Amino acid sequence: MFRLAIGLCLFGFSSAMAADEPKKSAPIKPIDVVELKRTEPVTYDKDIEPILVKKCNFCHSGNIKEGKLDMGTFEALMKGGKKGTPLVAGKAADSLIYQLSGKTTRPSMPPKSEEPLTPEELALIKLWINQGAKVPSAARVKPKVIVSLPPATVYPVRGIVITKDKANLIAARGNMVHVYDANTGALVRNLEAKNLVSPDGKPAKASHISIVESLAISPDGKLLASGSFQEIRIWDAATGAEVKRIDGFADRVVALTFSPDSKLLATAGGAATEDGEVKIFDVATGKQVIDIKGAHSDTAFGVSFSPDGKMLASCGADKFVKIFEVPSGKPIKSFEGHTHHVMDVGWKNDGKFLASAGADNAIKVWDFEKGEQSKTIAGHTKQISRLQFVGVTPTFITCSGDKSLRIWNVDTGGAVKTFANAEDFLYALAASVDGTIVASGGEAGVIYIYNNATGALIKKLGPTGAIEPEKAPIKK
């Protein structure tokens, strides 16, 4: 079965979409018609699918089938939706897919809020249809990837959490999850997976075979989740015992978050340049509740439940922040404004605003009710890797490749504090529920623990143990 670009939005046939367009709106300018000069045939795989992935990623596949149009496979596409067959092979002028995307027939697609096709992209689709709209030449089979244990000198810190009682700091370093005493910095335990075997068949004492990419602790403090290549593991936070393993992911699981009631676990990930994965699981059973297909057209980097647990925000390499209903997975809103990958997203405690962090060095604040950008916050000079709101306060923290950990006020957009003691690119951060302790970690495997009230660097924890902190100043 040939895989079609999920979420093809070139023609939304639903009555809801049609209703969005005013009955007496201004005429829509059609896309300019250009002729392509090429001798080789247009192929779906090479020429057409990339256009669909780039421009149409949100409407017609998986659980989202506007106008009852399923475009998850080529066969489903050809069956059409409410309006019938979307294209007539050999006759682009008579094909709805060409008419709607060319904006010569209403409702024009993509919707006016999205980026339209370029004349060259429309010309490629026209030529493909006129040449017979040939199916993909062959099913593309992804090669199986076998991961090995990372080198002993590779131990980036990709995730940090602080327990509810502030007794422990838990960090993902390399392929191991470590539990530390948050006050003394002493190692309490390492989390070791059950029956873990390396590719060469030897037992492996680690949390995962590959690098641990993400970490999350449940709001009730009972469970810990860690994500790695194609799998997640859930642990008993008190004892460190492995509770369950969930696999079947396409690639790395780079972000995890529990719902406010601790009953659901959302994941984000996916391979680069392929559809991002956003999934929700029932924590008690480990069963998948929903797979939000087409959530992003590239790797999904961040997920965050709304304070009431009724919505899930996600962000990704496609530069979008998107909101979905829980547990249906129905899309609610989409925010666009970043100029590079969106690396993380979080909700303010009142549910009215969100903040997102990007590889464009910018923080965007979004007004959920108005569905628009509220403000842009500048300050970091390199990619912002992670973002987290602090308890029920209007403040949130960010960490960046510029080696700094910063605290901001979402209401004013102002900087509250900067911790600039780090010596490497920062990937991970955490704050205690009451915000008194903050921590970060990065490429060199060092964890930095701060007293937020005084700004003092409490501890530095390296791969081989505690490091005496320097007396570096904290910028207010």
Residue pairs with C-beta under 8 A, 6 or more apart in sequence:
1 73
1 74
1 75
1 139
2 73
2 74
2 75
2 135
2 136
2 139
3 72
3 73
3 74
3 139
3 140
4 49
4 52
4 61
4 71
4 72
4 73
4 74
4 76
4 77
5 49
5 52
5 53
5 56
5 57
5 71
5 297
6 57
6 61
6 62
6 71
6 72
6 275
6 293
6 294
7 56
7 57
7 58
7 59
7 60
7 61
7 62
7 64
7 71
7 293
7 294
7 297
8 52
8 56
8 59
8 60
8 61
8 71
8 77
9 55
9 56
9 57
9 58
9 59
9 60
9 109
9 110
9 111
9 114
10 52
10 55
10 56
10 97
10 100
10 101
10 109
10 110
10 117
11 67
11 69
11 83
11 86
11 96
11 97
11 100
11 101
11 109
12 59
12 60
12 66
12 67
12 107
12 109
12 111
13 66
13 67
13 68
13 69
13 81
13 82
13 83
14 66
14 67
14 82
16 66
17 66
17 67
17 107
17 111
18 106
18 107
20 107
20 111
21 106
21 107
28 103
28 106
28 108
28 112
29 103
30 102
30 103
30 104
31 101
31 102
31 103
31 116
31 117
31 118
31 119
31 122
32 119
33 102
33 119
33 122
33 123
34 119
34 120
34 122
34 123
35 123
36 120
36 123
36 124
36 127
38 127
41 131
41 134
42 48
42 124
42 127
42 128
42 131
43 128
43 134
43 136
43 137
44 74
44 128
44 134
44 135
44 136
45 136
45 137
45 140
47 124
47 128
48 124
48 125
48 128
49 136
51 117
51 121
51 124
51 125
53 275
53 297
54 297
55 110
55 114
55 115
55 116
55 117
55 121
56 109
56 110
57 275
57 294
57 296
57 297
57 318
58 64
58 294
58 322
58 331
58 334
59 66
59 294
60 66
60 67
60 69
60 70
60 71
60 81
60 294
61 70
61 71
61 72
61 293
61 294
62 72
62 291
62 292
62 293
62 294
62 329
63 290
63 291
63 292
63 293
63 328
63 329
63 330
64 293
64 294
64 329
64 330
64 331
65 81
66 81
67 81
67 82
67 83
68 81
68 82
69 80
69 81
69 82
69 86
70 76
70 77
70 79
70 81
71 77
72 293
74 135
74 136
77 86
78 85
78 86
78 87
80 86
83 96
84 96
85 96
86 95
86 96
86 97
87 95
87 96
87 97
87 98
87 129
87 133
88 94
88 95
88 129
89 129
89 132
89 133
90 129
90 130
90 131
90 132
90 133
91 129
91 130
92 98
92 125
92 126
92 127
92 129
92 130
93 99
95 129
96 105
97 125
97 129
98 122
98 125
98 126
98 129
99 105
100 107
100 108
100 109
101 108
101 109
101 110
101 116
101 117
101 122
101 125
102 117
102 122
103 116
110 116
110 117
113 334
117 125
128 134
145 229
146 199
147 199
147 209
147 210
147 229
148 198
148 199
148 209
149 175
149 198
149 204
149 206
149 209
150 174
150 175
150 210
150 211
154 174
154 211
155 173
155 174
155 176
155 445
155 463
156 173
156 174
156 211
156 427
156 441
156 442
156 443
156 444
156 445
157 171
157 172
157 173
157 427
157 428
157 441
157 442
157 445
157 446
157 447
158 172
158 211
158 212
158 213
158 214
158 215
158 427
158 428
158 441
159 171
159 172
159 212
159 213
159 214
159 215
159 216
159 226
159 428
160 169
160 170
160 171
160 172
160 215
160 428
160 429
160 430
160 439
160 440
160 441
160 447
161 169
161 170
161 215
161 216
161 217
161 224
161 430
162 168
162 169
162 170
162 182
162 430
162 431
162 432
162 433
162 437
162 439
163 169
163 170
163 182
163 217
163 221
163 237
164 217
164 219
164 220
164 221
164 433
165 221
166 182
166 432
166 434
166 436
166 437
167 181
167 182
167 183
168 179
168 180
168 181
168 182
168 188
169 179
169 180
169 181
169 182
169 430
169 437
169 439
169 447
169 449
170 177
170 178
170 179
170 180
170 215
170 217
170 224
170 237
171 177
171 178
171 180
171 215
171 428
171 441
171 447
171 461
172 178
172 207
172 212
172 213
172 214
172 215
172 226
172 428
173 212
173 441
173 445
173 447
173 463
174 211
174 212
174 445
174 463
175 206
175 207
175 208
175 209
175 210
175 211
175 212
175 228
176 190
176 191
176 206
176 207
176 212
177 190
177 191
177 207
177 212
177 215
177 224
177 226
177 235
178 187
178 189
178 190
178 191
179 187
179 188
179 189
179 190
179 191
179 240
180 186
180 187
180 188
180 447
180 461
181 187
181 188
182 437
182 449
185 449
185 459
185 461
185 466
186 466
187 465
189 240
190 205
190 207
190 240
191 207
191 224
191 226
191 235
191 240
191 242
192 205
192 206
192 207
192 242
193 206
193 207
193 208
193 233
193 242
193 245
194 242
194 245
196 203
196 204
196 205
196 206
196 208
196 209
197 203
197 204
198 204
198 209
199 209
207 226
207 228
207 233
208 226
208 228
208 229
208 231
208 233
209 228
209 229
210 228
210 229
210 252
211 228
211 229
212 226
212 227
212 228
213 227
213 228
213 229
213 252
213 253
213 254
213 269
214 225
214 226
214 227
214 253
214 254
214 255
214 256
214 267
215 224
215 225
215 226
215 227
215 256
215 428
216 224
216 225
216 256
216 257
216 258
216 265
217 223
217 224
217 225
217 237
217 258
218 224
218 225
218 237
218 258
218 262
218 283
219 258
219 260
219 261
219 262
220 262
221 237
222 236
222 237
222 238
222 262
223 234
223 235
223 236
223 237
223 243
223 258
223 262
223 283
224 234
224 235
224 236
224 237
225 232
225 233
225 234
225 235
225 256
225 258
225 265
226 232
226 233
226 235
226 256
227 252
227 253
227 254
227 255
227 256
227 267
227 269
228 252
228 253
229 251
229 252
229 253
230 247
230 248
230 249
230 250
230 251
230 252
230 253
231 245
231 246
231 247
231 249
231 253
232 245
232 246
232 247
232 249
232 253
232 256
232 265
232 267
233 242
233 244
233 245
233 246
234 242
234 243
234 244
234 245
234 246
234 265
234 283
234 286
235 241
235 242
235 243
236 242
236 243
244 286
246 281
246 286
249 267
249 269
249 277
249 279
250 269
250 270
250 271
250 274
250 277
251 269
251 270
251 271
251 274
251 277
251 299
252 269
252 270
252 271
253 267
253 268
253 269
253 277
254 268
254 269
254 299
254 300
254 301
255 267
255 268
255 269
255 300
255 301
255 302
255 303
255 344
256 265
256 266
256 267
256 268
256 303
257 265
257 266
257 303
257 304
257 305
258 264
258 265
258 266
258 283
258 305
259 265
259 266
259 305
259 309
259 326
260 305
260 307
260 308
260 309
261 309
262 283
263 282
263 283
263 284
264 280
264 281
264 282
264 283
264 289
264 305
264 309
264 326
264 327
265 280
265 281
265 283
266 278
266 279
266 280
266 281
266 303
266 305
266 312
267 277
267 278
267 279
267 280
267 281
267 303
268 276
268 277
268 278
268 300
268 301
268 302
268 303
268 314
268 316
269 276
269 277
269 299
269 300
270 276
270 277
270 296
270 298
270 299
270 300
270 316
271 299
272 298
272 299
272 317
273 298
274 298
274 299
275 293
275 294
275 296
275 297
275 298
276 295
276 296
276 297
276 298
276 299
276 300
276 314
276 316
276 317
276 318
277 291
277 295
277 300
278 291
278 292
278 295
278 296
278 300
278 303
278 312
278 314
278 324
279 288
279 290
279 291
279 292
280 288
280 289
280 290
280 292
280 312
280 326
280 327
280 329
281 287
281 288
281 289
282 288
282 289
289 327
290 327
290 328
290 329
291 329
292 312
292 314
292 324
292 329
295 314
295 316
295 322
295 324
296 314
296 315
296 316
296 317
296 318
296 320
296 322
297 316
297 318
298 316
298 317
298 318
298 341
299 316
299 317
299 341
300 314
300 315
300 316
300 317
301 315
301 316
301 317
301 341
301 342
301 343
301 344
302 313
302 314
302 315
302 316
302 342
302 343
302 344
302 345
302 356
302 387
303 312
303 313
303 314
303 345
304 312
304 313
304 314
304 345
304 346
304 347
304 354
305 311
305 312
305 313
305 326
305 347
306 312
306 313
306 347
306 351
307 347
307 349
307 350
307 351
308 351
309 326
310 325
310 326
311 323
311 324
311 325
311 326
311 332
312 323
312 324
312 326
313 321
313 322
313 323
313 324
313 345
313 346
313 347
313 354
314 321
314 322
314 324
314 345
315 321
315 322
315 342
315 343
315 344
315 345
315 356
316 341
316 342
317 341
317 342
319 336
319 338
319 339
319 340
319 341
319 342
319 358
320 334
320 335
320 336
320 342
321 334
321 335
321 336
321 338
321 342
321 345
321 354
321 356
321 364
321 366
322 331
322 333
322 334
322 335
323 331
323 332
323 333
323 334
323 335
323 368
324 330
324 331
324 332
325 331
325 332
333 368
333 371
335 354
335 356
335 364
335 366
335 371
335 372
335 373
337 364
337 373
337 376
338 356
338 358
338 360
338 362
338 364
339 358
339 360
339 362
340 358
340 359
340 360
340 383
341 358
341 359
341 360
342 356
342 357
342 358
342 359
343 357
343 358
343 359
343 383
343 384
343 385
343 386
343 387
344 356
344 357
344 384
344 385
344 386
344 387
344 388
345 354
345 355
345 356
345 357
345 387
346 354
346 355
346 356
346 387
346 388
346 389
346 396
347 353
347 354
347 389
348 354
348 355
348 389
348 394
348 410
349 389
349 391
349 392
349 393
349 394
351 368
352 367
352 368
352 369
353 365
353 366
353 367
353 368
353 374
353 410
354 365
354 366
354 368
355 363
355 364
355 365
355 366
355 387
355 389
355 396
355 408
355 410
356 363
356 364
356 366
356 387
357 363
357 384
357 385
357 386
357 387
357 398
358 364
358 383
358 384
359 383
359 384
361 378
361 380
361 381
361 382
361 383
361 384
361 400
362 376
362 377
362 378
362 380
362 384
363 376
363 377
363 378
363 379
363 380
363 384
363 387
363 398
363 408
364 373
364 375
364 376
364 377
365 373
365 374
365 375
365 376
365 377
365 410
365 413
366 372
366 373
366 374
367 373
367 374
375 413
377 408
377 413
379 406
379 408
379 415
379 418
380 398
380 400
380 402
380 404
380 406
381 400
381 402
382 400
382 401
382 402
382 425
383 400
383 401
384 398
384 399
384 400
385 399
385 400
385 401
385 425
385 426
385 427
385 428
385 429
386 398
386 399
386 426
386 427
386 428
386 429
387 396
387 397
387 398
388 396
388 397
388 429
388 430
388 431
389 395
389 396
389 410
390 396
390 397
390 407
390 431
390 435
391 431
391 433
391 434
391 435
393 435
394 409
394 410
394 411
395 407
395 408
395 409
395 410
395 416
395 435
396 407
396 408
396 410
397 405
397 406
397 407
397 408
397 429
397 431
397 438
398 405
398 406
398 408
398 429
399 405
399 406
399 426
399 427
399 428
399 429
399 440
399 442
400 406
400 426
401 425
401 426
403 420
403 422
403 423
403 424
403 425
403 426
403 442
404 418
404 419
404 420
404 422
404 426
405 418
405 419
405 420
405 422
405 426
405 429
405 438
405 440
405 448
405 450
406 415
406 416
406 417
406 418
406 419
407 415
407 416
407 417
407 418
407 438
407 452
408 414
408 415
408 416
409 416
417 452
417 455
417 474
417 475
417 476
418 474
418 475
419 438
419 440
419 448
419 450
419 455
419 457
419 474
419 475
420 472
420 474
420 475
421 448
421 457
421 469
421 470
421 472
421 474
422 440
422 442
422 446
422 448
423 444
423 446
424 442
424 443
424 444
424 446
425 442
425 443
426 440
426 441
426 442
426 443
427 441
427 442
427 443
428 440
428 441
428 442
429 438
429 439
429 440
429 441
430 438
430 439
430 440
431 437
431 438
431 439
431 452
432 438
435 452
436 451
436 452
436 453
437 449
437 450
437 451
437 452
437 458
438 449
438 450
438 452
439 447
439 448
439 449
439 450
440 447
440 448
441 447
441 448
445 462
445 463
446 460
446 461
446 462
446 463
446 467
447 459
447 460
447 461
447 462
448 457
448 459
448 460
449 457
449 458
449 459
449 460
449 461
450 456
450 457
450 458
450 474
451 458
454 474
455 474
455 476
456 474
457 469
457 470
457 472
457 474
458 469
459 466
459 467
459 469
460 466
460 467
460 468
460 469
461 467
